């Protein structure tokens, strides 16, 4: 019954339109980011953009207080510790992740996804990890495998806590990938004819049943997250869940469509600090 009620609410919201996406189709990434900041500020003048790193919690002081209490003794520390052990365990050749990633893997997550000119495509942090593995004679992890890639990145991204997001979109090919991700973000899909922007732009801060909808800015700084306290979830896994919620068929995780979406989406949080890994409902 709860699922049916949520779908009815989503269907009703779908008719609100996605004017912002159409209006900024030829904007630069920084113009897109500034347009969204103005949009959110006009709707929620009492909420600082810096607080959007907390997602929907930025709109509800009581929920934020509960979050702070949970984060004092997070219920997922064992998973983070398992990720640390994976990170520090040498490959068969004796090398480690720190040996083949920039900065030893520290303070780099805010640069991803990035456009790789040599490969001609967007490269995510998951891709960088797998490149490191294969270069050292190890098999690549599946990007949607929570027991390997999920656990590893739950620790690895903590090595970039506090780093300011710095997604660069430079050159025509990078801009094309960015625009493709933007098209996915603002494009309607599924039987409910809904878009990412329908919730996270037009209706950010609005309640969907008992839950507040989070803004797109600040979204990407804290993944993977532990939903409900212990269910590890990556950003692209969440994309897939959202697409299914509107009765659409998601692209494969790790595909160009998903990577480009993450590229566009992440650029909206430029200048905000990374915060991983965290609790979410």
N, C-alpha and C positions, 0 to 999 in steps of 0.2 A: 504493500500500500504506500509506504514512504517513497519508494522509487517512482511509482505512478504519479504521485503528487508533485515530485520534483520535475518530472518530465512535463507535466501540465504547466507548471510555472515557467519552465524554460520555453515552452511553445508560445506562451503569452508574451514573454519578453522579446521573442525573436522579431516581432513586428516593429520594434522601436527604431530599427534602421542602424546604419553604420556610416554616418555622414563623415566622421573624422577621417576614415580610411580613404574615401573618395576625394576628399578635399586636399589631402597631402600626398597624392600618388606620385608626384614628381619632386617631393621635398628631399633635402639631404638628410642623412641620419641625425645630425644634430638638430635640424629643424623639426624633425619628427619628435625627438625627445623633448624639445622645448614646447612644442604644441601640446604634448601630453601633460607636461608639468603645468601649463596654463589651464588645461582642462580640469585636472584634478584639483588644482588650487582654487579655481572658481567654484567647484562643487563642494570642496571640503576646506574652507579657508583656515580652519583651526588645527589642521593636521600638517605637520612639517613633512616635506618631501623626504627628508632624511629618515623619518620614522617608517617609510614604506618598506624598508627592509624587513619589517615584521609582518608584512602582508596585511590581512584583514584585521589583525590585532591592533593596528594603528588607529582603527576607528572605535575601539572598545576598551576602555581603561580596565574594566573588570577582567576581561579575557586576557589582557596583557599582564595583569597582576598574577593570574593563574599560571600563565606561561612562565613568568619569571620564577615562580615557586617551583614549578616542575624542572626548570633548567638548573636549579641548584643541585639537584640529585637526579639527573636524567636517567630514564629507565633503559637506555640502550648503550650504556658504557661498555658492556661486554662485546658488542658488535664493533665499536670503534677500536677496542683493544685488539680484536681479531684482525681488523684492517691494518693496524699498525704492524702486527706480526707478519702479515702478508707483504707489506711494504718493505720491511727490513730483511726478509728472508732472501738470501742470494739466489740468483739463477744457477743453473747447472754449471755455467762457466765461471761462477764466482762473483759476477758483477751484480749490481742492484739497480732498482729504478732510479735511485739518486744519481747513478753514474751516467745515465743517458737522457736525463731530462734537464732542461735549463734550470739553473739555480739550485740544482739538486732536488728539484720538485717543489721547492718552497717559493711562495709568493708568485705563482705563475697562473693559478686557476682563473684569475680575473682577466687574463688575456685571451681566454678561450670561450667560445669557438673563435678561430682565426681563419682568414683566407690564405691558403697556401698557393702562392703563384706557381711554384714548380709543379704541383699536382693539379692545379687548375680547379680547386674545389675547397669547400669549407672543411676544416679539420677541427674536431671536438677534442676535449680533454681525453675522452675515451679512446679516440683514434691515436692520440699521442702515447697513451699507455700501451696500446696494442702494438704500435710501431716499435716501442722500446722492447716489448716482449719478443717480437719476431726477430728483431735485430740481434737479440741475444740467444736465439735458438729455442725460444719457448713458443708454444701455441698461443694464438690470440684468444682473448676471452670474448664470449658473446656479450654484446653491449647491453642486452636485456637480462643477463644472468645476475640476479641479486646476490647469489652466494659467492660469486667471484668478483666481477666488476663492481657490483653494488657495494659489497663490503669493503673492497679496496679503496674505492673513491670516497666512502664515508669517512675514512681516516685521511686520505690524501688531501681532500679539500680543506681539512682543518689546518693544513700547513700554509694555507693562504688566507686565514682569517685576518680581517682588517685591511687586506689589500683592496685598493680602489679598482672597481671594474674599469677595464680599458680596452674595449672592443674597437678595433680599427677597421674601417671600410675604405680602402684606398685602391683606386684603379677601376676600370670599367667592368672587369670580370667579378671583382668583389662586390661592386655595386649591383650587378645583375643577380648575384646570389642573395644579397640583402633584399632586393626588390622581390625576389621569388618568395623569400620568407615572409615578407610583409604581405604579399598577396595571400599566402596561406593564412596568416593571422587575421586578416580582415575579410577573407572569403567565406561565404556561407556554404554550409555542407550538411549532409544528413537529412533525414526525413523532417527534422525540425527546422531546417533552413537557417542554421545558426552559425555564428562565427566566434572565434576566441574573443574578439573585441566586443561582442554583444554583452558578455559578462564583465570582462576585465577593463573595458574602457567606459562604455555607456553606463554600466550598472555597478561599477566599483563603489563599495561602501553601502550598497543596497542589500537588504536581507533576502536570502533565498531560504524559505522556511526559517529555521533557527540560526542559520549561519550567514555571516557577512561575506560579501564577495570581495576578493582581494584585487588591488590595482596591478596593472601590467608592469609599471615601474617598481623595481625592488623584487620582482618575482624570482629572478634567476640567481640571486646572490646566495641562497641557502640550500641548494640541492646537492646531494640527495637529502631527503628529510625522512623522519620517522613518523609516519602517520598513525595516530592513535597511540603513540608512545613506542611502538616496537616494530611496525611494519615498514621496512626500508623501501623507499620509492625514489626513483630517479626522475629527472625532469621530463625526459622523453617518454618514460612510462606513464607519467601524469598526462602528457599530451594525448597519448593513446586512449587513456581512460576518458578524457573530456570528449574526444571525437566519438567514442562509443556512446557516451551519455546523450549526445544529440542524434543518435542512431545513424552515425556515419561510419565509414570504413577507414581506419587510420592507415597511413603509410607505414612501412616497416621502420622500426627503430634503427637508427644508424643510416637510413637512406638519405639521399640528397635533399628530399623534401623536408624531412625532420631536422636534418642538420642546418639547412638554410633557415627554417623557422626558429631554431635555437639561436642562430646567428643574429637575426633581426631582433628577436625578443631580448637577448642578452644586451644588445647595444642600448636599449632603452634605460638600462640601469647604470650606464657609464657614470663614474664619479661616486658611486655608492660603495660602501665597504662590504666585502665578502663576510658571510656569517654561516659557517657550516660546522658540524651537522646539527640540525635542530629538530625540536618536536613540533608537529602540526596535528590538528584534529584529523 
